[in-house]
């Protein structure tokens, strides 16, 4: 999938927010999201920038709502995913506008009117997911199928057959299958 660099960025950020800020399982182990300074550092690492405590809290709350989109698509319920994206677009007051910064050409941003940094990011993520859901790539959003892992991903492979959030999960499943055949 390659819509444009900004659209790809916000869709990847949606994945990063969900995987970083929602609890569940990761690579066969329970996952607890970071809090405080660790959460702020994790958000910097995934590209959300250096945010204050209030923005990191809002992103943590919104990540749960973003996860619902991936879960719905993975469950084959495109209608629920679309309704969830529409809800996110509404609550963030997402509106398109052209922007140019950092030496880049003009590109679309989807910040809400008068929003905070965190709601602006969620507005962009929701719009990016809306573009994915409204395209032939709507089935490229997924939740890892490895046992004891619920991290999400966007399948950017040519053939669209990705099933795992990471190579680590893929290798874990293949190793378990190999060991099971050897018994």
C-alpha positions as CSV (number, residue, x, y, z in Angstrom):
1,X,0.0,0.0,0.0
2,X,1.4,3.4,-0.9
3,X,-1.1,6.2,-1.0
4,X,1.4,9.0,-0.3
5,X,4.1,9.5,2.3
6,X,1.8,11.5,4.7
7,X,-1.1,9.0,4.5
8,X,1.3,6.1,5.0
9,X,2.7,7.9,8.0
10,X,-0.6,8.4,9.8
11,X,-1.7,4.8,9.1
12,X,1.6,3.5,10.5
13,X,1.2,5.8,13.5
14,X,-2.3,4.4,14.1
15,X,-0.6,0.9,14.3
16,X,2.1,2.3,16.6
17,X,-0.4,3.9,18.9
18,X,-2.6,0.8,19.2
19,X,0.4,-1.5,19.7
20,X,2.1,0.8,22.2
21,X,-0.8,2.2,24.2
22,X,-3.3,-0.7,24.5
23,X,-2.9,-3.7,26.9
24,X,-3.2,-7.2,25.8
25,X,-0.7,-9.8,24.7
26,X,2.5,-9.3,22.7
27,X,4.7,-12.1,21.3
28,X,3.3,-14.7,23.7
29,X,3.4,-12.6,26.8
30,X,1.1,-10.2,28.6
31,X,1.6,-6.6,27.5
32,X,1.1,-3.6,29.8
33,X,1.4,-0.2,28.2
34,X,4.0,2.2,29.5
35,X,2.9,5.1,31.8
36,X,4.4,8.4,32.7
37,X,7.8,9.2,31.3
38,X,8.1,5.8,29.7
39,X,4.8,6.4,27.7
40,X,6.1,9.8,26.6
41,X,9.4,8.2,25.4
42,X,7.5,5.4,23.6
43,X,5.4,8.0,21.8
44,X,8.5,9.8,20.6
45,X,9.9,6.5,19.4
46,X,6.9,5.7,17.2
47,X,6.8,9.3,15.7
48,X,4.1,11.0,17.7
49,X,6.6,13.6,18.9
50,X,7.4,15.0,22.4
51,X,4.0,15.4,24.0
52,X,2.8,16.6,27.4
53,X,1.1,14.3,29.9
54,X,-2.4,15.4,29.0
55,X,-1.8,14.6,25.3
56,X,-0.3,11.2,26.1
57,X,-3.3,10.4,28.2
58,X,-5.7,11.4,25.4
59,X,-3.7,9.2,22.9
60,X,-3.9,6.3,25.3
61,X,-7.6,6.6,25.5
62,X,-8.0,7.0,21.7
63,X,-5.7,4.1,21.0
64,X,-8.4,1.8,22.4
65,X,-10.9,3.3,19.9
66,X,-8.4,2.9,17.1
67,X,-7.9,-0.8,18.0
68,X,-11.6,-1.4,17.5
69,X,-11.1,-0.6,13.8
70,X,-8.4,-3.2,13.3
71,X,-10.4,-5.8,15.4
72,X,-13.5,-5.2,13.3
73,X,-11.7,-5.7,10.0
74,X,-9.9,-8.8,11.3
75,X,-13.3,-10.2,12.3
76,X,-14.7,-9.5,8.8
77,X,-17.0,-6.7,10.0
78,X,-16.2,-3.9,7.6
79,X,-19.4,-2.0,8.6
80,X,-18.4,-1.9,12.3
81,X,-14.9,-0.7,11.2
82,X,-16.4,2.1,9.1
83,X,-18.8,3.2,11.8
84,X,-15.9,3.3,14.3
85,X,-13.8,5.4,11.9
86,X,-16.8,7.7,11.3
87,X,-17.1,8.1,15.1
88,X,-13.4,9.0,15.4
89,X,-13.7,11.5,12.5
90,X,-16.6,13.1,14.3
91,X,-15.2,13.4,17.8
92,X,-11.9,14.8,16.5
93,X,-13.6,17.2,14.1
94,X,-11.2,16.1,11.3
95,X,-11.2,18.4,8.3
96,X,-8.9,18.2,5.3
97,X,-6.6,21.1,4.5
98,X,-3.4,21.4,2.5
99,X,-0.2,22.0,4.4
100,X,3.5,22.3,3.5
101,X,6.3,22.0,6.0
102,X,9.8,20.7,6.5
103,X,10.6,21.2,2.8
104,X,7.9,18.7,1.7
105,X,5.5,19.4,-1.1
106,X,1.8,20.3,-0.4
107,X,0.0,17.4,1.2
108,X,-3.3,16.9,3.1
109,X,-3.6,17.2,6.8
110,X,-6.7,16.3,8.7
111,X,-6.4,18.3,12.0
112,X,-9.6,19.1,13.8
113,X,-10.5,22.8,14.3
114,X,-8.9,24.1,17.5
115,X,-7.8,20.6,18.5
116,X,-4.9,19.6,20.7
117,X,-1.8,17.8,19.3
118,X,-3.2,14.5,20.4
119,X,-6.6,14.9,18.8
120,X,-4.9,16.2,15.7
121,X,-2.9,13.0,15.5
122,X,-6.0,10.9,16.1
123,X,-7.9,12.9,13.4
124,X,-5.1,12.1,11.0
125,X,-5.0,8.4,11.9
126,X,-8.8,8.1,11.6
127,X,-8.7,9.8,8.2
128,X,-5.8,7.5,7.1
129,X,-7.8,4.5,8.2
130,X,-10.9,5.9,6.4
131,X,-8.8,6.0,3.1
132,X,-7.7,2.4,3.6
133,X,-11.2,1.2,4.4
134,X,-12.6,3.0,1.4
135,X,-10.1,1.4,-1.0
136,X,-9.5,-2.0,-2.4
137,X,-6.9,-2.4,0.5
138,X,-9.6,-2.5,3.2
139,X,-8.6,-6.0,4.1
140,X,-5.0,-5.1,4.8
141,X,-5.7,-4.1,8.4
142,X,-5.3,-7.0,10.8
143,X,-4.7,-8.4,14.2
144,X,-1.8,-10.8,14.7
145,X,-3.0,-14.5,14.4
146,X,-0.1,-15.9,16.5
147,X,-1.3,-17.4,19.8
148,X,-1.1,-15.0,22.7
149,X,-0.6,-11.9,20.6
150,X,-3.1,-9.3,19.8
151,X,-0.9,-6.6,18.3
152,X,-2.2,-5.0,15.0
153,X,-0.6,-4.4,11.6
154,X,-1.1,-3.0,8.2
155,X,-0.2,-5.5,5.4
156,X,1.9,-3.7,2.9
157,X,3.1,-6.8,1.1
158,X,2.5,-7.3,-2.6
159,X,0.3,-10.3,-2.2
160,X,-1.6,-9.2,0.9
161,X,-1.2,-12.4,2.9
162,X,0.4,-11.1,6.1
163,X,-1.0,-12.7,9.2
164,X,1.4,-11.7,11.9
165,X,2.4,-8.4,13.5
166,X,6.1,-9.1,13.4
167,X,8.7,-11.6,12.2
168,X,9.1,-12.7,15.8
169,X,5.5,-13.9,16.0
170,X,5.8,-15.5,12.6
171,X,8.9,-17.4,13.6
172,X,7.3,-18.3,17.0
173,X,4.4,-20.0,15.2
174,X,6.6,-21.7,12.6
175,X,8.9,-23.0,15.3
176,X,6.0,-24.4,17.3
177,X,4.6,-26.1,14.2
178,X,8.0,-27.6,13.4
179,X,8.3,-28.9,17.0
180,X,4.8,-30.3,16.9
181,X,5.5,-32.2,13.6
182,X,8.7,-33.7,15.2
183,X,6.8,-35.2,18.1
